[in-house]
């Protein structure tokens, strides 16, 4: 796990959210701090409140009660909302819904153009963003001709061109095939490590979380569990009670442990499992 700076880039304090005055609460007094440079995964079944929490961070929703601060800026402050969204970019579930142009480089330029970035700087930002997601060679392509994983990487490039401090991935791999999911996951991990961008990665694929700095597990609008991947997946019974399952390799290690083999229950990767098995020979 990387050494994270102590500075909180996001602070969520007693956040409550309701869609309207007469509806039930979707989030119930949520408290969460996210460190600058952290790779945080938020897990939970459908309807648990994780996507609502993402929209609170981006300022698409404002908390009914409580406070959400992004780099010290209150998302309830209408004068700060444009700056907040430029600093906390969001990549959504369906990449097709994020495409606004017929050429890749024009699509990536859309966000910074709306921020009135000067033309010469805009050109550099678009090129650098496409290079960062390994899509520069496709800058003159039509987005509709790309694969799902490539489209999602273009969506990430569009956010990068706005030079955000934070990228929020809201179930951004859920509609992709395994290859596309792997491409997107590798991209955001590289951006986190090389550029120090804070990643808030929301998913229901447990195996996508094993390299995170921290996992938050949500259920019924509250945070149920919080810790490193190794700490979280060692608590299989609690995970199962939240209608989730530990990653397949962790499940396999736990089953072998239950059958009397001297293998740790919190193994996260096949390499770890292989090495543990070799030590038994």
KEKE-3310 file (N, C-alpha, C; in steps of 0.2 Angstrom, whole numbers, plus 5000, padded with zeros to 4 digits):
npx = (5004:5003:5011:5001:4997:4993:4983:4966:4957:4943:4929:4916:4903:4892:4882:4866:4854:4840:4828:4817:4806:4797:4801:4810:4825:4840:4853:4861:4866:4881:4898:4914:4931:4942:4959:4971:4978:4974:4968:4952:4940:4923:4911:4896:4879:4866:4857:4862:4866:4879:4881:4874:4881:4893:4888:4886:4898:4903:4895:4884:4872:4866:4869:4855:4855:4869:4887:4897:4913:4925:4941:4940:4930:4913:4900:4887:4888:4884:4892:4904:4902:4905:4919:4921:4917:4926:4937:4934:4931:4919:4916:4904:4893:4889:4898:4893:4884:4891:4898:4900:4903:4908:4921:4935:4946:4939:4929:4936:4940:4929:4925:4936:4935:4923:4927:4934:4947:4962:4966:4978:4983:4973:4975:4986:4982:4972:4980:4989:4981:4975:4986:4989:4980:4983:4977:4980:4983:4971:4965:4959:4948:4931:4921:4910:4915:4924:4929:4920:4929:4938:4931:4927:4940:4942:4932:4938:4949:4943:4939:4952:4958:4953:4960:4959:4959:4953:4946:4931:4924:4910:4903:4909:4914:4905:4897:4906:4916:4927:4940:4939:4936:4948:4957:4952:4953:4967:4971:4966:4973:4986:4986:4983:4995:5005:5002:4997:4983:4968:4958:4941:4933:4919:4911:4904:4911:4920:4934:4940:4944:4956:4968:4967:4969:4961:4945:4928:4913:4896:4879:4862:4861:4871:4888:4895:4907:4924:4941:4957:4959:4964:4960:4946:4942:4945:4934:4923:4910:4903:4904:4896:4884:4880:4875:4886:4901:4917:4932:4935:4948:4951:4941:4943:4955:4950:4942:4951:4958:4948:4948:4958:4971:4986:4985:4983:4968:4966:4971:4974:4978:4981:4994:4999:4992:4997:5010:5009:5004:5015:5024:5019:5022)
npy = (4994:5011:5026:5037:5054:5065:5074:5077:5076:5075:5077:5070:5073:5068:5065:5066:5060:5063:5060:5068:5079:5071:5058:5042:5041:5040:5039:5038:5048:5048:5047:5050:5051:5055:5052:5063:5057:5044:5027:5023:5011:5008:4997:4987:4981:4983:4998:5001:5014:5018:5024:5036:5042:5045:5054:5064:5068:5073:5084:5083:5080:5088:5086:5082:5084:5088:5089:5090:5091:5096:5097:5107:5115:5118:5108:5113:5126:5136:5145:5138:5126:5123:5124:5113:5102:5102:5099:5086:5075:5064:5048:5038:5024:5020:5021:5026:5036:5046:5051:5065:5070:5067:5064:5058:5066:5078:5075:5073:5086:5093:5095:5104:5114:5120:5125:5136:5135:5141:5140:5135:5129:5120:5111:5104:5099:5090:5081:5076:5070:5059:5052:5048:5038:5029:5031:5039:5036:5035:5047:5053:5045:5038:5038:5029:5018:5011:4999:4994:4995:5004:5015:5019:5022:5034:5042:5043:5050:5062:5068:5069:5079:5090:5092:5086:5084:5073:5057:5050:5035:5028:5014:5011:5000:4991:4988:4982:4970:4957:4960:4974:4979:4976:4984:4997:4997:4995:5007:5017:5014:5016:5030:5034:5030:5036:5049:5054:5055:5056:5042:5037:5023:5015:4999:4983:4972:4961:4957:4968:4976:4972:4978:4990:5005:5006:4999:5003:4997:4997:4997:4997:5011:5016:5015:5000:4992:4995:4996:4989:4979:4966:4966:4967:4956:4945:4944:4935:4931:4942:4949:4941:4942:4954:4952:4950:4943:4936:4939:4927:4920:4922:4916:4903:4900:4901:4890:4880:4881:4878:4865:4860:4864:4872:4887:4904:4914:4926:4928:4937:4936:4926:4923:4924:4913:4902:4903:4900:4887:4880:4881:4871:4859)
npz = (5000:4996:5003:5009:5008:5021:5019:5017:5003:5000:5010:5019:5028:5040:5030:5022:5011:5001:4988:4986:4997:5003:5001:5006:5015:5005:5008:5024:5036:5032:5034:5028:5024:5011:5006:4998:4983:4985:4981:4981:4983:4981:4986:4984:4984:4971:4973:4985:4988:4983:4971:4972:4982:4975:4966:4974:4978:4966:4965:4957:4964:4979:4997:5007:5020:5031:5025:5010:5006:4993:4990:5000:4996:4997:4991:4991:4988:4975:4968:4967:4960:4947:4947:4956:4949:4938:4945:4951:4941:4933:4927:4919:4918:4905:4891:4879:4881:4885:4874:4863:4851:4834:4831:4839:4845:4846:4854:4866:4868:4872:4886:4892:4883:4886:4898:4894:4890:4883:4865:4861:4872:4874:4863:4867:4879:4875:4867:4876:4885:4878:4875:4888:4891:4882:4869:4858:4845:4840:4838:4827:4824:4823:4837:4838:4831:4840:4852:4867:4879:4873:4871:4884:4889:4881:4886:4899:4895:4891:4903:4909:4901:4907:4918:4931:4949:4955:4950:4947:4946:4941:4942:4930:4923:4921:4910:4901:4892:4898:4893:4890:4903:4910:4902:4906:4920:4921:4916:4925:4937:4933:4931:4943:4950:4943:4940:4952:4954:4962:4965:4964:4964:4959:4960:4957:4955:4963:4961:4955:4965:4972:4972:4977:4988:4999:5004:5004:5010:5006:5012:5012:5012:5021:5027:5029:5031:5031:5026:5022:5006:5010:5023:5022:5014:5022:5030:5027:5031:5035:5023:5014:5021:5016:5004:4995:4987:4991:4981:4968:4969:4982:4989:4985:4992:5005:5005:5003:5015:5024:5022:5029:5024:5026:5023:5021:5024:5018:5005:4990:4976:4962:4961:4974:4979:4972:4976:4990:4989:4984:4994:5002:4997)
capx = (5000:5007:5011:4997:4998:4988:4978:4960:4954:4936:4927:4909:4901:4885:4878:4860:4851:4833:4826:4812:4805:4792:4804:4814:4832:4844:4859:4859:4872:4887:4904:4919:4936:4946:4965:4974:4982:4971:4964:4947:4935:4916:4907:4889:4874:4862:4852:4864:4868:4885:4881:4871:4887:4897:4885:4886:4905:4904:4891:4877:4867:4868:4866:4849:4858:4876:4891:4902:4918:4929:4946:4938:4924:4906:4896:4881:4890:4883:4897:4910:4900:4909:4926:4921:4916:4932:4942:4931:4927:4915:4915:4898:4892:4888:4902:4890:4880:4896:4901:4896:4906:4909:4928:4938:4949:4934:4925:4940:4941:4923:4925:4940:4932:4918:4930:4937:4954:4965:4966:4985:4984:4968:4978:4991:4979:4969:4985:4992:4976:4974:4992:4989:4976:4985:4972:4982:4983:4964:4962:4954:4943:4924:4920:4906:4918:4928:4926:4918:4934:4941:4926:4928:4946:4941:4928:4943:4953:4939:4940:4959:4959:4950:4965:4956:4963:4950:4942:4926:4922:4903:4901:4912:4916:4899:4895:4911:4918:4933:4946:4938:4937:4955:4960:4950:4956:4974:4972:4965:4978:4992:4985:4984:5002:5010:5000:4994:4976:4964:4953:4935:4931:4913:4910:4901:4915:4925:4941:4943:4946:4961:4974:4965:4972:4955:4938:4922:4907:4890:4873:4856:4863:4876:4895:4895:4913:4930:4948:4961:4957:4965:4956:4939:4940:4945:4928:4919:4903:4900:4903:4890:4877:4878:4874:4892:4905:4924:4935:4936:4954:4951:4936:4947:4960:4946:4939:4957:4960:4943:4949:4964:4977:4989:4984:4980:4961:4965:4974:4970:4979:4983:5001:4999:4989:5002:5016:5007:5003:5021:5027:5016:5025)
capy = (5000:5017:5030:5042:5061:5065:5079:5075:5079:5074:5076:5069:5074:5067:5067:5063:5062:5061:5063:5074:5080:5065:5051:5040:5043:5035:5039:5040:5051:5045:5050:5047:5056:5052:5056:5065:5052:5037:5024:5020:5007:5008:4991:4987:4978:4988:5001:5002:5021:5020:5029:5042:5045:5047:5060:5070:5070:5077:5090:5082:5080:5091:5083:5085:5086:5087:5093:5087:5096:5094:5102:5112:5118:5115:5107:5117:5133:5137:5148:5134:5120:5122:5122:5107:5097:5102:5095:5080:5072:5058:5043:5035:5017:5018:5026:5029:5041:5052:5054:5071:5072:5062:5063:5056:5072:5083:5073:5074:5093:5096:5098:5109:5120:5123:5129:5142:5134:5144:5135:5132:5124:5115:5106:5101:5095:5084:5076:5073:5065:5053:5048:5045:5032:5025:5031:5044:5034:5034:5053:5055:5040:5039:5035:5023:5012:5009:4994:4997:4997:5010:5021:5021:5026:5040:5046:5045:5056:5069:5070:5071:5085:5095:5092:5085:5081:5067:5054:5046:5030:5026:5007:5012:4994:4986:4986:4980:4963:4956:4964:4981:4980:4975:4990:5003:4996:4996:5014:5021:5012:5020:5037:5035:5029:5040:5056:5055:5057:5052:5038:5034:5018:5011:4993:4977:4966:4961:4956:4974:4980:4969:4983:4997:5006:5005:4998:5005:4993:5000:4993:5001:5018:5017:5012:4994:4990:4999:4993:4987:4973:4960:4966:4966:4950:4940:4944:4932:4930:4949:4951:4937:4945:4960:4949:4950:4937:4938:4937:4920:4917:4922:4910:4896:4900:4900:4883:4875:4882:4874:4858:4858:4866:4878:4893:4910:4915:4933:4929:4941:4935:4919:4922:4922:4906:4898:4902:4896:4880:4878:4880:4865:4854)
capz = (5000:4995:5008:5007:5011:5027:5017:5015:4997:5000:5017:5019:5035:5041:5023:5021:5004:4999:4981:4988:5004:5005:5000:5011:5014:5001:5012:5031:5040:5030:5036:5024:5022:5006:5005:4991:4980:4987:4976:4985:4980:4985:4985:4987:4979:4968:4978:4992:4989:4981:4965:4975:4985:4969:4963:4980:4977:4960:4965:4954:4970:4985:5002:5010:5027:5031:5021:5006:5004:4988:4991:5004:4993:4999:4985:4991:4986:4968:4965:4967:4958:4941:4949:4959:4943:4935:4949:4952:4935:4933:4921:4920:4917:4898:4887:4873:4884:4886:4868:4861:4845:4829:4831:4846:4848:4847:4860:4872:4869:4874:4893:4893:4879:4890:4903:4891:4889:4877:4860:4860:4878:4873:4859:4871:4884:4872:4865:4882:4888:4874:4876:4895:4891:4876:4863:4854:4838:4838:4839:4821:4823:4825:4843:4837:4829:4845:4857:4874:4883:4870:4872:4891:4889:4878:4892:4904:4892:4891:4910:4910:4898:4911:4923:4938:4955:4957:4945:4950:4941:4943:4938:4923:4919:4922:4903:4897:4892:4902:4890:4891:4910:4911:4900:4910:4927:4921:4914:4931:4941:4930:4932:4951:4952:4939:4940:4958:4953:4967:4961:4968:4960:4962:4957:4961:4953:4969:4959:4953:4971:4976:4972:4980:4995:5004:5002:5008:5008:5008:5012:5015:5013:5026:5027:5033:5032:5029:5027:5016:5003:5014:5029:5021:5012:5027:5034:5022:5033:5034:5015:5012:5023:5012:4997:4991:4988:4990:4975:4967:4972:4990:4990:4984:4997:5011:5005:5005:5022:5028:5021:5033:5021:5029:5018:5023:5021:5015:4999:4985:4969:4960:4962:4981:4981:4969:4981:4996:4988:4983:5001:5005:4993)
cpx = (5004:5006:5007:4998:4992:4982:4972:4958:4947:4934:4919:4907:4894:4880:4872:4857:4844:4831:4822:4810:4801:4795:4808:4821:4836:4851:4858:4865:4879:4893:4910:4925:4940:4953:4967:4979:4979:4967:4958:4942:4928:4912:4900:4884:4870:4857:4855:4866:4875:4886:4878:4877:4892:4895:4885:4894:4906:4900:4885:4871:4870:4865:4860:4851:4865:4880:4896:4907:4923:4935:4944:4932:4918:4902:4889:4882:4889:4889:4904:4908:4904:4916:4926:4921:4922:4937:4940:4927:4924:4915:4910:4898:4892:4892:4898:4886:4885:4899:4896:4898:4907:4917:4931:4941:4944:4930:4929:4941:4935:4923:4930:4938:4927:4921:4934:4944:4957:4966:4973:4986:4979:4971:4982:4988:4975:4974:4988:4987:4975:4981:4992:4985:4977:4980:4974:4982:4976:4961:4957:4949:4936:4923:4915:4909:4923:4925:4924:4923:4938:4937:4927:4934:4946:4937:4933:4947:4950:4939:4947:4961:4957:4955:4962:4961:4960:4946:4937:4923:4915:4901:4904:4914:4911:4897:4900:4913:4925:4939:4945:4938:4944:4958:4958:4953:4964:4976:4971:4971:4985:4992:4985:4991:5006:5009:4997:4987:4972:4958:4947:4932:4925:4912:4906:4905:4921:4932:4944:4945:4952:4967:4973:4969:4967:4949:4933:4916:4901:4884:4867:4857:4868:4883:4895:4902:4918:4936:4951:4958:4958:4961:4949:4938:4941:4939:4922:4912:4900:4899:4897:4884:4875:4877:4879:4896:4912:4926:4936:4942:4954:4946:4939:4952:4956:4944:4945:4959:4955:4944:4956:4971:4980:4990:4980:4973:4961:4969:4970:4972:4981:4990:5002:4997:4994:5008:5015:5006:5010:5025:5025:5019:5032)
cpy = (5006:5021:5036:5049:5061:5070:5075:5079:5079:5073:5076:5069:5073:5068:5062:5065:5059:5064:5068:5074:5074:5058:5049:5041:5038:5034:5042:5042:5047:5050:5047:5053:5052:5056:5058:5059:5045:5034:5020:5017:5007:5002:4991:4984:4984:4991:5003:5009:5023:5025:5036:5046:5048:5054:5066:5072:5075:5083:5089:5082:5084:5087:5086:5088:5085:5091:5088:5092:5093:5099:5108:5116:5114:5114:5110:5124:5133:5140:5144:5127:5118:5120:5115:5101:5097:5098:5088:5077:5065:5054:5038:5028:5016:5023:5029:5035:5047:5055:5060:5073:5066:5060:5062:5063:5078:5082:5075:5082:5096:5099:5104:5116:5124:5127:5135:5141:5137:5138:5131:5127:5118:5109:5101:5096:5089:5079:5072:5068:5059:5049:5044:5039:5028:5025:5037:5043:5034:5041:5056:5050:5042:5035:5029:5017:5009:5003:4998:4999:5004:5016:5024:5025:5033:5045:5048:5051:5062:5072:5073:5077:5091:5096:5091:5082:5074:5064:5049:5041:5026:5020:5007:5006:4989:4983:4983:4973:4963:4960:4971:4983:4980:4982:4996:5003:4998:5004:5018:5020:5016:5027:5039:5035:5034:5048:5058:5057:5053:5048:5036:5029:5014:5005:4988:4971:4966:4961:4962:4978:4978:4974:4990:4998:5005:5003:5000:5000:4996:4995:4997:5008:5020:5013:5006:4991:4995:4996:4992:4981:4967:4960:4964:4959:4944:4940:4942:4932:4937:4951:4947:4939:4951:4958:4950:4944:4940:4936:4930:4917:4917:4917:4904:4895:4898:4893:4878:4875:4878:4867:4855:4860:4872:4884:4898:4911:4922:4934:4933:4940:4928:4918:4920:4915:4901:4897:4899:4889:4877:4877:4874:4859:4851)
cpz = (5000:5002:5006:5011:5016:5025:5015:5008:4996:5007:5016:5026:5036:5035:5023:5014:5003:4992:4982:4995:5007:5004:5006:5010:5010:5005:5019:5035:5038:5031:5032:5022:5017:5005:4998:4989:4981:4981:4981:4981:4984:4982:4987:4982:4976:4973:4984:4993:4986:4976:4967:4978:4980:4967:4968:4979:4971:4960:4960:4958:4975:4991:5005:5017:5027:5026:5017:5004:4999:4988:4995:5002:4994:4992:4985:4989:4978:4965:4964:4963:4951:4942:4952:4954:4939:4938:4951:4946:4936:4927:4923:4917:4909:4894:4882:4875:4885:4880:4865:4854:4840:4828:4838:4849:4850:4853:4867:4873:4872:4881:4894:4888:4883:4896:4901:4891:4883:4871:4860:4866:4877:4869:4863:4876:4881:4870:4871:4886:4884:4874:4883:4895:4885:4870:4858:4846:4835:4838:4833:4820:4825:4831:4842:4834:4834:4849:4863:4878:4880:4871:4879:4892:4886:4883:4897:4902:4892:4898:4911:4907:4902:4917:4930:4943:4956:4950:4948:4945:4944:4939:4931:4919:4919:4915:4898:4897:4896:4900:4891:4898:4912:4909:4904:4917:4926:4920:4921:4936:4939:4932:4939:4953:4949:4940:4947:4959:4958:4963:4966:4963:4962:4957:4961:4959:4959:4967:4957:4959:4974:4976:4974:4986:5000:5000:5007:5005:5011:5008:5015:5016:5018:5024:5032:5035:5029:5031:5021:5012:5007:5020:5028:5019:5016:5031:5029:5024:5033:5027:5013:5015:5020:5005:4992:4992:4988:4983:4974:4970:4979:4992:4990:4990:5004:5011:5006:5012:5026:5028:5025:5030:5025:5025:5021:5020:5017:5009:4994:4978:4968:4961:4969:4983:4978:4974:4987:4995:4987:4989:5004:5003:4996)
residu = (UNK:UNK:UNK:UNK:UNK:UNK:UNK:UNK:UNK:UNK:UNK:UNK:UNK:UNK:UNK:UNK:UNK:UNK:UNK:UNK:UNK:UNK:UNK:UNK:UNK:UNK:UNK:UNK:UNK:UNK:UNK:UNK:UNK:UNK:UNK:UNK:UNK:UNK:UNK:UNK:UNK:UNK:UNK:UNK:UNK:UNK:UNK:UNK:UNK:UNK:UNK:UNK:UNK:UNK:UNK:UNK:UNK:UNK:UNK:UNK:UNK:UNK:UNK:UNK:UNK:UNK:UNK:UNK:UNK:UNK:UNK:UNK:UNK:UNK:UNK:UNK:UNK:UNK:UNK:UNK:UNK:UNK:UNK:UNK:UNK:UNK:UNK:UNK:UNK:UNK:UNK:UNK:UNK:UNK:UNK:UNK:UNK:UNK:UNK:UNK:UNK:UNK:UNK:UNK:UNK:UNK:UNK:UNK:UNK:UNK:UNK:UNK:UNK:UNK:UNK:UNK:UNK:UNK:UNK:UNK:UNK:UNK:UNK:UNK:UNK:UNK:UNK:UNK:UNK:UNK:UNK:UNK:UNK:UNK:UNK:UNK:UNK:UNK:UNK:UNK:UNK:UNK:UNK:UNK:UNK:UNK:UNK:UNK:UNK:UNK:UNK:UNK:UNK:UNK:UNK:UNK:UNK:UNK:UNK:UNK:UNK:UNK:UNK:UNK:UNK:UNK:UNK:UNK:UNK:UNK:UNK:UNK:UNK:UNK:UNK:UNK:UNK:UNK:UNK:UNK:UNK:UNK:UNK:UNK:UNK:UNK:UNK:UNK:UNK:UNK:UNK:UNK:UNK:UNK:UNK:UNK:UNK:UNK:UNK:UNK:UNK:UNK:UNK:UNK:UNK:UNK:UNK:UNK:UNK:UNK:UNK:UNK:UNK:UNK:UNK:UNK:UNK:UNK:UNK:UNK:UNK:UNK:UNK:UNK:UNK:UNK:UNK:UNK:UNK:UNK:UNK:UNK:UNK:UNK:UNK:UNK:UNK:UNK:UNK:UNK:UNK:UNK:UNK:UNK:UNK:UNK:UNK:UNK:UNK:UNK:UNK:UNK:UNK:UNK:UNK:UNK:UNK:UNK:UNK:UNK:UNK:UNK:UNK:UNK:UNK:UNK:UNK:UNK:UNK:UNK:UNK:UNK:UNK:UNK:UNK:UNK:UNK:UNK:UNK:UNK:UNK)
# end
